[in-house]
Amino acid sequence: MTTVGVPAGWPATEEEARAVQDELRGRVVLDEPGPPPGTGRVTGVDVAYDDERDLVAAAAVVLDAATLEVVAEATAVGRVCFPYVPGLLAFREIPTVRAALDALPCPPDLVVCDGYGLAHPRRFGLASHLGVLTRLPTIGVAKNPFTFTHDDPAGARGGSSPLLAGSEEVGRALRTRDGVKPVFVSVGHRVSLDNALAHTLALTPRYRLPETTRRADALCRRALREAVGTRAAGDVRDAPTAS
């Protein structure tokens, strides 16, 4: 596990964070298809919080895209470095998520975020922000549609419908299991929307949520429990240690 400090120059106010979003949003690449679905490796990232102790834990889990077997994993824990503000959650999560990705023993390839990319009020959610900073292909697969509207997709697995901001399509509602409520897929960086949908279906052979998200969610929760236990015992070290 890696212990993460607040990065130098990290935004401290809403105004500063929005200025960073405005600066980086223009760097999002939308004209690349991304890696072919079902090939290579795919990485899931997720975070868990302990609000009482002001802690956030992140996990990165690399899966073989063909078999969905775990290839590598890493975790990081740090202090929450930005207040909770809807639309600015990336500023709470990215330092620990990047530390977890950096601690992986192999390249992360495509990254699947439990959250949003272009399906964001400012068109720059966590998946887009992380993709621009790391230059990795990224997609967002969220559990709810945020502030956007959609028609109910066809009831069979693979059914989809546009996720809309007015008349603008910012993602798709995608049915990953027959008769189960959809997930909400959006492009992050360097991946087409069609490929983002195909990746999501390849990662959901049995459950509503992608295996990347399920594995990363379990791992970051475990890392948070371990960090809380260590801090309670007074054994936390300031120096970072890689897992």
N, C-alpha and C positions, 0 to 999 in steps of 0.2 A: 504494500500500500504506500502511496506517495502522499506526503503532507504538503498542502499548497498554501502559499501566502497570497495576499492581494497583489496583483501585478502593478508595477510602477505605472502611474498615469491612468489607472483604470477610472472610468467615469464615476463620480460620486453623487451627481444630481441628475434629475430627469432631463434637464436642458442639455447637459453634457452628453448623456446617453443618446438622445435624439439627434444631436449633431453628429455623433459617430455613425448612427444608422444612415443618416443622409449622406455621409461621406462614402460609406462602404457599399451602399445599395447599388450604386452604378457599376460596381465590379462584378455583380452576379452574371454568370455566363449561362445563357438560355439556349444556345444554338449547338450544343453538343448532345449526342444521344446517351452517353454514359456507357458503362460496361454492359455486355449482354446479360440478361437475366438468367440465373441458374448456372453461371460459370464463375470461376475464380473464388474470391473470398468476399464476404460482406460482413460489416461490423455494425453492431447495435450499441447505442449509448443511452444512458438514462441516469437520473439523479434521484436522491432521497434526502429529505430534510429532517433535522431535529431543531424545531423552532425554539425550544426552551434553551438549548445550548448554542444556538446560532451556528449550527454546523450543516454542511452539505457534503454528501458523498456521491461520487460519480463512478460509473462502471463502463468499461468498453469490452465487448465480447465479440471475438472474430469467429465466424462460422464458415465452414466449407459450403459454398452456395449450392453444390450438387447434393450433398448428403445432409446438410444442416447440423453436422457434428461440430463441436467446439474445437477450434484450432488454438486459440490463445485468449487470455483475458487479463485485465488489469483494473485497478481501482485507485482512486485518489480521494482525499478528504481535506476540506478546508473550511475556513470561516465564510459565512454568507457575506458577499462583498457588495451587495446592492439591495436596496429595499424592494419589497414586493410592489410592482407597478404593472398592471395589465399592459401587454404590448412591449414590455421591456424585460421579460423574464430571462432572455439570453444573457443579460448582464449579471444575473445571479448564478448562472450555471456554467458559462463557458470556461472560466479559469480551471475548475476542477475537471470538466470534460476534456479539455485539451491536455491536462496533465495525465489523465488516464490513457488517452490515445498515445501520448508520447512515451508512456511506460510499456506499451505493447512490444513484444519481441519480434513482431513481423508487421509489414505495412498494413494499414487498415483498409485500403481499397475503398469501395463504396461504403458510405456511412448512412445508417438509417436512424433518424432521431424520433423520439417520442414527442412529437410536437409539430410545428408548422414551418413551412418555407415561405413561398409566395402567398400562401393563405394566411395573411397577417394584415392588420389594418394599415401598416406602413410598408407592406410587401417585402418585409425583411425579418422573418422569424428566425428561430434558433437554427434551423437547417441551413438557411441561406447565410446567416452570420458565420456559422461554423465552417461552411464550405469556403467562403471567401477567405477566412483567416488561415485555413489549412490547405487550401487549393485542392481539396478532395471532392469527388462527386458526392453529393448528399441529397437525401430526400426526407420529407417529413411525413410521418404517419400518425395522425392524431385520433383520439377517442371521441372527440366531439367537433362540431363545425365552427366553433368560436362564434363570430358575429355574422357568419355568412349563411346564405340560403341554398336549398337544393330540393329537387324533387326526389321522392323515394325511389331508389334504384330497383330494377327488376329483382324478384325474390330469390333467384338462383345465384349461386356463387359465380362471381365474375361480372355481375350486373353493376353498372355505374351510371352516375348522372353528374352533370356539371355542378361544381361548388361555385356560387356566384356572389360577387360584390356588385349589385346592380346588374348590368349586362356583361360585366367582365368575368371571365372564367379564371379563377385563381387556384383551382384544384378539382378533384373529383371525389364524390362519395362512392365508395367501393364496397360491394358485398363480398366478404371473404368466406362466408359460410351460408348455406341455404337457410333463408328465413331468419337470420341473425342480423341485428342492426349493423349498419356499415361502419367502416373506418373512413378517415378523411385524408386523402393523399395529396401532397403538393410537392412541386419541384423545389429543391433547395439551391443546387449549384451544379452545373455541368452534367445534368441528366434531363432527358425529355420527359414530359408528362406520361406519354404512352409507356415508356420504359419504367417509370416510377410505379405505374400500376402493375406492370408485369412482374417487377421485382417483388412487390407486395404480395401478389398472388403466389409467387414461388416460395415466399417465406411463411405462408399461412396454410400448410397442408392439413392441419387439424384444428386449429384454434382461430378465433377472431383476430387476435393481434399477432404481428410477426414474431417468429421465433427469436429474432434479434432483440426485440423489445422485451419479450418474456424473460429471456436469459439475463439481459442487462438489468432489468428491474429486480430480479431476485438477488443478483450479485451486489448491486449498490445498497439494497436494504441490509444485506448481511454485513457489508463493509461499514455501514453506519452503526449497526449494533456493536460491532467490534470496536469502533472508534469511541463510542459513548462509554463502553465498558472500560476501555483503556484510560480515558480521561477521568472517569470516576475513580479509578484506582491511582490516579496521579502519576501515570507512567508515560504520558505523551512527551515525545521529543520534538524539539523545534526543527531539527535538521530533517530534510526530506529523505525518505528511503523508498526505493523502487520495489514493487512486488514482483 
